[in-house]
Amino acid sequence: MIIGIVPDPSRPECCTAAELLGSGLITNLGQAWGKKDGDCHEIAAAIMLDIATLQSQGAPIGTWVWYMGRCPRIGSHSWIETDGWAIDASNGADDRPIIVQESQAFRRSNGAKKIKEKMQLVAKR
């Protein structure tokens, strides 16, 4: 798995997903990653479980939402959104990227309809 995310160029500390998987911080995603094509629901659930675990340990986690919709090319599809960004890690494997895209652009690009919220984790105050 190769992905690097730097949300703010003034903060160059960047880690790859492989480093995150090796850190033990996202164990559920690590177990679900790369099993098969079409695993979007399992991947989304794993991400939400990892976020909930981090939140329970006091990590400053914002609001995360698991969405499901009907996409014209693939049918039922799951992804995660947070702070205006969509994260689609389905079909996860070393040779396929994790998609991180502005939420509205992501929804337009995949053509999702009948979008429903499956689960929400809200930031603790």
N, C-alpha and C positions, 0 to 999 in steps of 0.2 A: 504494500500500500504506500503510495507516494502522494502526499499532499502537504502543502505548507500554507498557512493562513497568517497574514500579517494585516490585521484590521486597521492599523494606524502606522504609517511609515515612520513616525517619530518614535515608535516602540519596536525596535528591530528584534526583540526576543521572539523568535518564531520556533515553533516545534512542528515536526512532521507527525502525521497520524501514527506512524510506526513508533515514534518516541512515546506518544501518548499511550499506545497499546502496551508498550514495554514498561510503562510507569506503574501499571496496576490501577490507574485511576478510572479507566473505562473497560472494566472486565467483561461486562455483558456484551458490549460491541465487539470486543476481541473474540468472544466465543461465537458470535453470529456471523462475523465478517468472512466473506469469501466462500461460503458453503455452496451457493448455487445461484443461478440466474433467477430473477423473479422473487427475491426475498425481501421486498420493500417493507412488508408489514413486520417481519421479524426484526429487521434492522431498526426501524422506527421504534419499536417496543424496547429494544436493547438500549438505544440512545436515551430514551425517556427514563429507563431504570437507572442508568448511570448518572443522569442529571439529578434524579431524586436522591440517589445515594450521596452524591457530592453535596447537595443542598442539606441533607440531614447531618452531614459532617461540618456544616457551618460555612461552606463555600459561598461566596457572593454570587448566587445564580439569579439571573433575571427571569422573565416569564418565557416559558417554552410551551409550544402547542404542537401536538401531533394531529395532522390532518389526513383525511382520506377523501379521495375523489375518483371520478370516473374519467379516464383519459382515453381519447379516441384510438390510439395505437396499442395501448397495453391493458386497457380495462381498469380494474380496481387498482389504485395506487396510493401509497402512504409516503409522507415526508414530514419533516419537522420545520417549524418556523420559530424564530426568535428575533426580536428587535428589528423587524422589517426585512429579515433575511430568511430565505428558504434553504434548507439543507437536505439534499437527496443523496443518501449513501447506499441506495439499493443497487443490486447487482454488484455489490462490493467485491473487488478482487484487486490484486496488484496491478493489473493491466487496464482497469477501468476507474475513472476518476470519481471522486466525491464532488457533487455539484453544490456550489454555494453561490446563490444568485439572489438579487433583490426579489422580494416575495411576489410582487405584482408581475414583474417580468417573467418569473418562473412559472406562475400560473398561466400566463398568456402562452408561453412557449410549449407547455405540455398540454394545453387545451383542456385542462381539468374542469369538469362540470359536477354538479351535485356535491360540492365540497362540504364535508361535515367535520366538526371538531371531535376527535376521538378521546383526547386527554389533554389536560392543561396543568402545568406546574407553575405556580405564581411565586414571584420573589417574596421572600420573608422580609418583613420590616422590623 
